[in-house]
Amino acid sequence: MKIKWLLWLKLLLAITTVTSAQSVAVKQISGEVRSDKGEILEGVTVAVKGTPNGTVTDSTGKFSIKVPDGGNLVFSFTGFNSREIPVNGQQHVAIVLQYSIGQLDEVVVTALGIKSTKKSINYSVQNLKGGEVTATKEPNIVSALSGKVAGVQINNSSGQPGGSATIRIRGSASVLGENSPLFILDGMPIDNSNTGLAIQNANQIVNQSNRAVDLNPNDIESIAVLKGPAAAALYGIRASNGAVVITSKKGGNGKEPRKLKVSLYSSLTFESIARRLQPIQRKFAQGSGKRYVVPGQNGSEDSWGPLLDTLTYSSTPSKWDVNGTIVGKSNPLSNGIPVNLYDNIGNFFERGYTNDNALSVTGKTEKFGYYFSFGRLYQQGVVPTTDFFRNTARFGATFQASDKLDFSLSVNYFNTGSGNRMLPGGAPGGALRSLINTPANFDITNGLKNPADDPRSYTFEDGSQRAYAGGTFGFDSPYWSLNNNPHTDNNNRVVLVEETNYKLFNWLTATFRVGTDIYNEKRMALFNKGSVAFPAGVLINYTFLNRDINTDLYLTASKKLSDRFGLKVIAGHNYFDHQLDATVNQGNNLNLPGFENISNGSTFNVQQATTQRRLVAGYASAELDYKNWLILNVTGRNEWTSTLAKGKNSFFYPSVSLGWIVNESLNWDVPWLDYLKLRASYAQVGNDAQPYSLGTYYSSTTLNGSAQGQTLNFPFNGLAGYSLDATLGNKNLKPERITSYEGGLEAWFFKNRLGVEATYYKNESRDQILSVSIPASTGYSSFITNAGLITNSGVEAIITGVILNKRNFRWTTVLNFSHNKSFVHELTGDNSMISLMSTNGGTQIIAPGYAFSVIYGRALRTNADGQVLIDDREQINGAPNSNYGLPVAEATPSVIGDPNPLWNAGLRNTLSYKNIALSFLLDNRQYFDIYNSTLAQMVNNGVAKETENRYDQVVFEGVGLSSGKQNTIKVVPGEAWYKSTINYGSVYIEKDLWWLRLRDVNLSYSFPKSLLQKIRLSELELTLTGRNLFTWTNYTGSDPDVNLRGGSTNGYGSDFFNYPTTKSYGAALKVSF
């Protein structure tokens, strides 16, 4: 940190000692500014182009400013089109600014990188400037979109540094296929996958990053979110779920040359847990049946022991506790000193931080524009040893070779990774599970000041593990897990995009774009000798080499056919080639503890796989406008895919859209209505099959042992073993087909003070590619086929308002609202449901008659009025009923929860006064369910707050099973009842949840231009920033904005010992010269 600030000081000293340029003659210019309706405009920014000089108009619309000879004045005001004029010796100017209708003249980059004005687009698209993305201070640009775009739902996996985030546009529609939108960087489709790998079982999956985390938000010029199939029709299969079109900075904007500009950005934020963890009880000790069990033995993993206030230390030494062996008060060995109660959770978490630095150089000559940047982000987590880093380098350039020929280039290098990622979930190596389940009388720090860095906190002198929860069902010490079971990754990635445009005629341009996305990722997963899950130790090295190549060649014809009609036609060809090479090297039965090298294994397994996919397409688009107020757009794309059989791999996707600007066509002269457009669209697009779905193949045999045992992999003892896959392929597969209908309106009122955009849509996804269960007598367990119908329908609204607009003060607000309803109409035959993921008593499934991805499990039985049935039978068959007075559970599972929210909303407010700006974003989600698997496990282990009164008499709310009357039976739930509830998923379904969070807040101060002139700076801005500062929710757990598996599955809605979400506060400094 000291070195960094010294560098800052040196830089500022260098800047302030730059010699002054030769003085240029200046003159005083005055004037006034009015609207095209004659209104006086107060607060218009008047700037001298190419200099930091500027002023604003006063309450009479007048201004006065000094301008050098040959200088130009630029006039800009929100809600109006900017205007630039040369002074040319004038001493007084009268300026008229024209109203701009909302953001309709704003250029939006849509399909194929084509630039269009929002006014000419007939489908729902939402554009974000780069500053809106960086304002959130999220390292992951997917997380940065949360609450900013209507119809977009972001699900964060956790607060882990570099943690993944999933994005869904208008819901999910594909059971086995991809439900995320296509990501495009400068016209090149790029990878945003998230691959989670299981070492032993599903609970050993580390939360990896989705690949969009590689992108540096500081390099982004804008992001356009294309929401429906009509918006992304020209992209075909890969954009069946919409598209996120990212345009990076290139330094070539505008026609005029720009001087070299150097910008420095640095931010430092500090992080802590956003909200407390699931509450724990501090009354009972570890053990079972009210008996204390010493650490390391069967039963020590539970806290069903005696009351803590009945335990004391003794004079007998203990390797587990420096205070001595714990005994009861009545034990003769007792020394009478009560046991200590430790705040293990409070002592465990650290203050994290994120440091983001960026340097950019940009400029433009008459023909050449350039942008060069370096970025470095480092994030240290609140969980010890966890971190994330990102190094980026970028070069963007434009070159105007002639009036007809121009080139653009985008070269991007990304290096991202982590020195350690924490295992989430209920795995024996899960640090959070071990931490939260630790009884209050056990000190995980062993009395040490730096337990995460001191092996004495988690190991004994002989090297064995110091973990309180031993035996068959134990789990690792959290410090052991973080230090001895590290999971690392390092990704090197290059994205190259080159585009050439040649103007064949004034009305016809040829474009060729070629790009590649290549990355090499290396991961290491280690479970050291002595770990609970792998006592003999295992080390696995994963290597992924991903290569995508994409080319587009197309012609664009734009011609005015007459005074009334205009036509724009695009016709082209696309080629996409994907290859992923994956290698897994596994070393088992490690020889030496702490030696992190594959050669440390005694036996080895090697797996290698190559995945290939190729797409070829021809496409065309025609846009016909009549008097610029009636716009018809028709597109078509024919695609050939390598993942389907010949003769069945060609398919055509059409779209048509119509936009009608009502007020212009009817010549309405309504004082309060500035603009009204109606639009409608229809489109088809689809998903193809996953590679290698047509056949049935052999793979290496794996024999699974118990939950805590080793896995037997072949080759074993020199003997190879292969098994035929249990899933039968299908050569007759055809692509899934999504049909979309959309209608909407866009309107602006009150001289551009209020804007409203509303959209209704319905998407039908047919011919789902499903894995259908078949009889085991066939030799297979499932069969891949086409079947099913899933729909998504909903509404979206965007309301933009200028609440106040005075000379020095402006207050604007943007509200995004979306409601989506997904529904599974049918699957196929006897296939009543498809399982996506499972934890404890809750399974995420897809089933007919329900929304996409609902929660399935056993429920407590209820009557027709929804009242829980209580077992009021004292005896069954003459024997005492052990369930007497307790709720009755259903014998078979059913759907018990729906994690899909009723609506999502985001409200952005921006207030500015002179050089000060304040912005904040409120993010809201309403009425959704979560399976709190964390609580289920904690109750089972006896550490949940809910079990604190375990031996008190209670009366369960409900009605008698036999009598039907209100229950009055008093019972003591005890250990048996609480432990049994882990099987009843409905007990831990939290329904009708909501959250409202202050997603981000930024207070910025831009230093006056008069000061900047003196120190030769063009920009100096200081920002105080906060992220997730406040969260209001009715969820009993830590944070409902989590998902156990991240984006590695289509299932969501489970919270199971996830890395806690964090909040942050800090400052950012931006300097340009």
Stockholm file with secondary structure:
# STOCKHOLM 1.0

chainA/1-1073         MKIKWLLWLKLLLAITTVTSAQSVAVKQISGEVRSDKGEILEGVTVAVKGTPNGTVTDSTGKFSIKVPDGGNLVFSFTGFNSREIPVNGQQHVAIVLQYSIGQLDEVVVTALGIKSTKKSINYSVQNLKGGEVTATKEPNIVSALSGKVAGVQINNSSGQPGGSATIRIRGSASVLGENSPLFILDGMPIDNSNTGLAIQNANQIVNQSNRAVDLNPNDIESIAVLKGPAAAALYGIRASNGAVVITSKKGGNGKEPRKLKVSLYSSLTFESIARRLQPIQRKFAQGSGKRYVVPGQNGSEDSWGPLLDTLTYSSTPSKWDVNGTIVGKSNPLSNGIPVNLYDNIGNFFERGYTNDNALSVTGKTEKFGYYFSFGRLYQQGVVPTTDFFRNTARFGATFQASDKLDFSLSVNYFNTGSGNRMLPGGAPGGALRSLINTPANFDITNGLKNPADDPRSYTFEDGSQRAYAGGTFGFDSPYWSLNNNPHTDNNNRVVLVEETNYKLFNWLTATFRVGTDIYNEKRMALFNKGSVAFPAGVLINYTFLNRDINTDLYLTASKKLSDRFGLKVIAGHNYFDHQLDATVNQGNNLNLPGFENISNGSTFNVQQATTQRRLVAGYASAELDYKNWLILNVTGRNEWTSTLAKGKNSFFYPSVSLGWIVNESLNWDVPWLDYLKLRASYAQVGNDAQPYSLGTYYSSTTLNGSAQGQTLNFPFNGLAGYSLDATLGNKNLKPERITSYEGGLEAWFFKNRLGVEATYYKNESRDQILSVSIPASTGYSSFITNAGLITNSGVEAIITGVILNKRNFRWTTVLNFSHNKSFVHELTGDNSMISLMSTNGGTQIIAPGYAFSVIYGRALRTNADGQVLIDDREQINGAPNSNYGLPVAEATPSVIGDPNPLWNAGLRNTLSYKNIALSFLLDNRQYFDIYNSTLAQMVNNGVAKETENRYDQVVFEGVGLSSGKQNTIKVVPGEAWYKSTINYGSVYIEKDLWWLRLRDVNLSYSFPKSLLQKIRLSELELTLTGRNLFTWTNYTGSDPDVNLRGGSTNGYGSDFFNYPTTKSYGAALKVSF
#=GR chainA/1-1073 SS CHHHHHHHHHHHHHHHTCCCCCCCCEEEEEEEEEETTSCBCCSCEEEETTSSCEEECCTTSEEEEEEETTCEEEEECTTBCCEEEECTTCSEEEEEECBCCTTTTSEEECGGGCEEEGGGCCSCEEEEEHHHHHTTCCSSHHHHTTTTSTTEEEEECCSSTTCCEEEEESCCCCSSSCCSCEEEETTEEECCCCCCCCSSSGGGCCCCCCGGGGSCGGGEEEEEEECSTTTTGGGGGGGTTCEEEEEECCSCCSSSCEEEEEEEEEEEEEEEESSCCSCBCCSBCSEETTEECCTTSTTTTSBCSCBGGGEEEESSCCSSCTTCCEEETTSTTEEEEECCCCCHHHHHCCCEEEEEEEEEEEEECSSEEEEEEEEEEEEECSSTTCEEEEEEEEEEEEEECSSSEEEEEEEEEEEEEESCCCCCTTCTTCHHHHHHHSCTTCCTTTTCSSGGGCGGGTBCTTSCBCCSSCSTTCCCCHHHHHHHSCEEEEEEEEEEEEEEEEEEETTEEEEEEEEEEEEEEEEEEEECTTCSSCTTCEEEEEEEEEEEEEEEEEEEEEEECSSSEEEEEEEEEEEEEEEEEEEEEEEESCSSTTCCSGGGCSEEEEEEEEEEEEEEEEEEEEEEEETTTEEEEEEEEEEEETTSCTTSSEEEEEEEEEEEEHHHHTTCCCTTEEEEEEEEEEEEEEECCCTTCSSCCEEECEECCCTTSCCEESSBTTBCCEEECSEECCTTCCCEEEEEEEEEEEEEETTTTEEEEEEEEEEEEEEEEEEEECCGGGTCSEEEEEEEEEEEEEEEEEEEEEEEECSSEEEEEEEEEEEEEEEEEECBTTBCCEEEEEETTEEEEECTTSCSSEEEECCBCBCTTSCBEECCCSEETTEECTTTTSBCBCSSCEEEECCSCSEEEEEEEEEEETTEEEEEEEEEEEEEEEEEHHHHHHHHHTCBGGGTTTTSCBCCSSEETTTCSBCCCCBCCHHHHHHHGGGCGGGGEEEEEEEEEEEEEEEEEECCHHHHHHTTCSEEEEEEEEESCCEEECCSSSCSSCCTTTTSSSCCCEESSCCCCEEEEEEEEEEEC
#=GC SS_cons          CHHHHHHHHHHHHHHHTCCCCCCCCEEEEEEEEEETTSCBCCSCEEEETTSSCEEECCTTSEEEEEEETTCEEEEECTTBCCEEEECTTCSEEEEEECBCCTTTTSEEECGGGCEEEGGGCCSCEEEEEHHHHHTTCCSSHHHHTTTTSTTEEEEECCSSTTCCEEEEESCCCCSSSCCSCEEEETTEEECCCCCCCCSSSGGGCCCCCCGGGGSCGGGEEEEEEECSTTTTGGGGGGGTTCEEEEEECCSCCSSSCEEEEEEEEEEEEEEEESSCCSCBCCSBCSEETTEECCTTSTTTTSBCSCBGGGEEEESSCCSSCTTCCEEETTSTTEEEEECCCCCHHHHHCCCEEEEEEEEEEEEECSSEEEEEEEEEEEEECSSTTCEEEEEEEEEEEEEECSSSEEEEEEEEEEEEEESCCCCCTTCTTCHHHHHHHSCTTCCTTTTCSSGGGCGGGTBCTTSCBCCSSCSTTCCCCHHHHHHHSCEEEEEEEEEEEEEEEEEEETTEEEEEEEEEEEEEEEEEEEECTTCSSCTTCEEEEEEEEEEEEEEEEEEEEEEECSSSEEEEEEEEEEEEEEEEEEEEEEEESCSSTTCCSGGGCSEEEEEEEEEEEEEEEEEEEEEEEETTTEEEEEEEEEEEETTSCTTSSEEEEEEEEEEEEHHHHTTCCCTTEEEEEEEEEEEEEEECCCTTCSSCCEEECEECCCTTSCCEESSBTTBCCEEECSEECCTTCCCEEEEEEEEEEEEEETTTTEEEEEEEEEEEEEEEEEEEECCGGGTCSEEEEEEEEEEEEEEEEEEEEEEEECSSEEEEEEEEEEEEEEEEEECBTTBCCEEEEEETTEEEEECTTSCSSEEEECCBCBCTTSCBEECCCSEETTEECTTTTSBCBCSSCEEEECCSCSEEEEEEEEEEETTEEEEEEEEEEEEEEEEEHHHHHHHHHTCBGGGTTTTSCBCCSSEETTTCSBCCCCBCCHHHHHHHGGGCGGGGEEEEEEEEEEEEEEEEEECCHHHHHHTTCSEEEEEEEEESCCEEECCSSSCSSCCTTTTSSSCCCEESSCCCCEEEEEEEEEEEC
//
